[in-house]
């Protein structure tokens, strides 16, 4: 366009091409626009109000009355809201005790003002923004709450009149000088907020005529539950958690469907449990979609529900039943009840002044006598007696004692003024009356110590004085005074704790607390042994009937396999010895007196005809690879033969030379020794048998087991903090290296796991795979590929060096340098050891331990060179349950440490780094 | 013959094979004087044009809480089964976006799912190395879970893909990480034939995908981590009919062209390719140049009903619509406001070709339909 070009700077453009050409605003000459142009309002510096000094208020120590704004009745809601509105907009920095509500109202009101000009999509965004800001306001104001409360106390009276003045000024179309009057009211004001407040004023003015405007102020239902007077009179401290209420967006008339704007208040509608939007049956499916979290608008999915609607959770309406098939309705209702977003947010419940966390809420809800109808709010809880009540009120019930929830009880928890204390809480008058009726001596303001069974004693004294609720008629008295009595089912505290740990966690919590541990290792690294150990260690029923049956079959076919190898060996040995014999015979032949019939094929490796038959059959099936399919028949037919075969001298002779049979795994002798027993039909594998068995878990590519660490004695010594741990559930997932493929395609499925345990068999260092590579080097390669996999970025790794028992023996005979990766292993200690060989109890580490540390350091170096982080290493003897238990507990500690690490700044400090330095060369 | 001697001979043989393969490739390249796009251009064809409303997202299927890994449509057009890492299969009504079944799986690590031709049952497979069949008509147990009606076990690696043989509910073909594909008889639960494996001329790495020829259900192709695709005949399992080289990365997905004479592939090298099964030639490469060196993988592909369009999901969240004739991207479903936020892991076209469903790691599925008056192509 020519006029624009006229005002650009060509020189600038040449000099710097990236720079946008500057242009000056040209006066608008086009046709008049139909809309209002925004205009900057000049600020009069004199008129910017400044903070006024708050006059000192005499403040009584105990009874500080915090004013609470009463809920406003419907008819004059709009009018009053305007009054309310003006106060916070005046000073957003000193928001008051009920700040979150007020600021929210402002936001909502602001919105309503702009509603006419915004599209609904933007509106939703705006709501979100405002939600955030109000939350922030709520949060930041907590810190200076005290002062601002005072501030407010002081000016509360005045604010009313001034706000009414402000209202008058609203009607006068809000000219600026009027705002000066606010100076006296509270405190500062700055231009931006003035603009916004002005808008609210505007909107309020318009809104009188505008029907479409939504309700400006909606109070949270919790407050409105309580009566108006109560709210005003009581100095109840509001929960300090800002809560957000989602507002539905509607343009329709009152009572109509929020989506199609049709219908009236009498048509049947479904209500969103978050924002209270109502939809007619035609629109429900469109507005709520597939209801993954129950009856929520699509936009509300993921938001916490309206607490007032908690009661109706999972209760299906007739309309839904009509719309969906039965199964679907059930699924939706189940989702509504159990999905995480709909659960009671634990931070809304304060016990003894401390908001709960998830675990605490779980404890509270899953205890034998849980509080009835738990609603958000402040509660006090007497952990010794189990008394439970609303903050500032008399006890409402007696729940399970000794639950580790919330803080410690405060003396003024129930706002008693009787000077008599029970378990450190000053009791109320009603309770005192009850004590008097129960015949408890209350003269002299005693401090009582009451147990959950009602037995009480005076503080500092040993002897039990009696039972509060023991007297006949106490139940009646309590009922009259509406005080709780302990229920009969309450157990003594000791049993309670134990039953706690065995208690199942609610369904929705289970998912969240589950910590996943991935267990990987190349074949033969013993990862399946660890997996089986974990099952045996932590499960009540480690293997189901079916599993045992399968395992039995696997073991038996394994044993047949071992036997086959033995028989094969026997044939070889027989041939060898026959050949030798023949050779000897030949040499004897030269001797005239040598007799040939000595060599009729009988050696110590020869077997009888029947056994020979069986042996041939077995070897044939083994070669054809159908051992699994035929061996069932074998068990039936040949079981008696096995005993004969095993006892045969030839087999025994072969067995004695088993070290020459490379095919025979070392574990085979464990089974072969008991072959007769195992191959019987009624054989039941013991846990140890299962542990030793090969191929029990590897038939599947993946196996997982859920478990939680049982509370052992030492855990209890640590204290109650560990009580949560029993709730934590772990899932050990074992994947086979073979299934991982070359580039570990599906490892990305495991991005939600907590840590990876990588398993390496120490004894592999002198083993070679089929193509001649050292198995340790293969493990290293695999380790590298796993560690550097993008899915495991920033993941913790625990390296388990397994089969230490075998390794210790082996390293004495075969030098560690057999593996080229370890060629610089020169233990200094070897000289010493010759002296102290006889007893290794002294401080000198054994050769095996040295080698282990050396390998650990090798891996640590490798790991840190790949990732720059520290590797955790643990030593393991897979066949010893204690060793596996210790390693898995170590893994748990790492996970826990991981969670806590955020709180500590010493993240780069590892306890285990010392090992690395001591073996550096 | 001693072991080193054998090794030597093996090495020599491998080299010969590689030489021959290379010569074959060169010969092919000599013969291949044009590709589809070049020919189409010379014929004066113009690419398909898409307006902003021609393909719009009309449904969002929400309900999974984990990454969606796989989806499949029923032949009678309006139902979808999807598999997700939350350990569930969900059967959706695509028209109303309602869930008709939510099946909790015994093994949460599911990679694939398939609808049977009659729509009576669904199959799924994953890291448990088994293919599980669920009959949708069977009664749920006390917890509201659908029981497994059949497990097909025998694979030694994860089950990466499964597809029912068209027009019969009793046969299914699975591909697995154990380098084989298997044709199963569902009624007996036994393997009918095994394609590839130890002694046969099969894939030399994990098989990731299978696609059965719609016009001749006795042939199917498989794509594998060995960067090849292979064509198989179910009657002759012993060896692959043909091996298709060309890709430089794992072949993640294969899909038969609607006419049954060609098939498309998608790979980790960021390209989609079109192969002809009769000549064994590579007909076309579909490759979009990217400025940065990070090449997005092709995760899943689907052809439109006429074959003119190729939908390809990429690991960076893009979903290109290619004009198969001119090898041009005509639309990117990853760019609109309401597109997926994560990687597009699977996509599928409804049987009548009127709608496309995409599944993503952002846990949602979206249904895209040809909007307005546009003819389905």
Interface residues (C-beta under 8 A of the other chain):
Chain A: X285 X289 X290 X292 X298 X301 X324 X325 X327 X328 X330 X331 X334 X699 X700 X701 X702 X704 X735 X738 X739 X741 X742 X743 X745 X746 X749
Chain B: X60 X61 X62 X63 X65 X67 X85 X92 X96 X97 X98 X99 X100 X101 X102 X107 X109 X111 X127 X128 X129 X130 X140 X144 X156 X157 X158 X177 X178 X205 X206 X208 X225 X250
